[in-house]
């Protein structure tokens, strides 16, 4: 599953690209002004996940998924290309985290 | 003997059956001294002659005689007894039926059957030996040898005919088989099957009827003389032979349509059908249509058992085509329904999570205004509330545009695309060049919507996959076709390689197919991607 997204880490520059849900991690890739980027977060690095609607949290007027990483890094992701994708993205990331957690849990 | 050998060598140099048989007749006449000689080849039905070659009778006399011999009398005896026959005087034999008016008188007679491996192909007979003599044993031996050569020639010709017919049938079946894989339009496929079958059966008309609504059949394909009058016409299952054959799942031959009470006489009369061959299309034990052929274009318009077997072979191909088409249509419908439900689910979630939350916040904000302790607090609470309402309004408008831009309905495709591409560039930072050569022309809604969605999906794919810095969108019109080209300078891909991209393209192709358009994707790694969509205008 993948989504067209805008994203920003720690309120730095905004990138446009793709968010993909991999078995153990969340991958952001794309390019900004022609420079490619790739940013991967393991699900076990996600401390908190929610939706940000406040003006200060939005990216170019769009509400975002807010991901607080273990260690304090803040990632904001806004979806492009359709209504209702934000809530779906939160659900999908949550489900992927739980799935990865159950795979990693000691038997 | 020498003359016979020379005759045999001469015969082997002839190419056509008629030429060979004519030579045999002439050689027989020459070698026996007969004034008249004739060779008749019985047709496959055994009821008449398919060939009749003569020597000694001039064309005017032949014309005066008129119809060909029918194998009665002495000629019938030769075939029945399968033995040569020599007569001193034809008219003296009690089995003779006499000569037709205008026929030259004939007395002395020698007739030999043309037989090979027990199969009687016809007879070779000579009359009026010169000098008034009777035909002798030597004459009989010569003519018997020549008749044997004729039998071989006829059998070879028939084998060659059969081989050619089989080859044509195989070619046609091969063509239909290839079309099953490549042709996506059911009507075109059925028309091809009907046309090939019509050609092989030598039928005047071939039709394919498919179920239509409750208890009706519709002619989905009709080829042949006057058949265009049947396209799209409906008949009832219970009131037509095609329908009854569909119900019974059993082929039928009708030698006289007018005498069959199950036939739709109105349709038969409209196209003056006399005979018919009806075969059900059966797929997975379900009858899903009927193929019918009418009026063989030969003196006897009735169809044969071989025709029935051939039609059944074609019917099995047609059944595969119809079944596949119906399954593809059902799958496409399932996908459409699933996509609609997914969109509704997302919309419901957005309304509940976003809009519902925002309105709840508005209520809380109003409460804060109501409960404000002093004017300053009230103003602060009002300002915050106003900001919230403004943001909520923006979100609702964004939602509405994402669902269906008002500009598309109010102003048409070009203004809607202008806004889409502007918004895209603002949001993503990817530069967009938008150009249109349509002017103020408004396209039909269906086409405008399809093109809008395809451009929208293409731009989403650019963000997700292309890593592009620039996209161009061009909309043009030429010769009754509107075209859109979306080109990016990104990384490119192998079309169909990446599953995610594949799904996006599948949706685009289905949208384009719904408006009878076509979509082409050109892309290579490192060379960007170009999507071309062309849709015919009504």
Interface residues (C-beta under 8 A of the other chain):
Chain A: X2 X3 X4 X5 X6 X14 X16 X17 X18 X30 X31 X32 X33 X34 X36 X51 X53 X55 X60 X61 X62 X63 X80 X81 X82 X83 X84 X85 X86 X87 X88
Chain B: X343 X345 X346 X347 X348 X349 X350 X353 X354 X357 X358 X387 X391 X394 X395 X398 X399 X402 X403 X426 X427 X428 X429 X430 X456 X457 X460 X461 X463 X464 X465 X467 X468 X469 X500
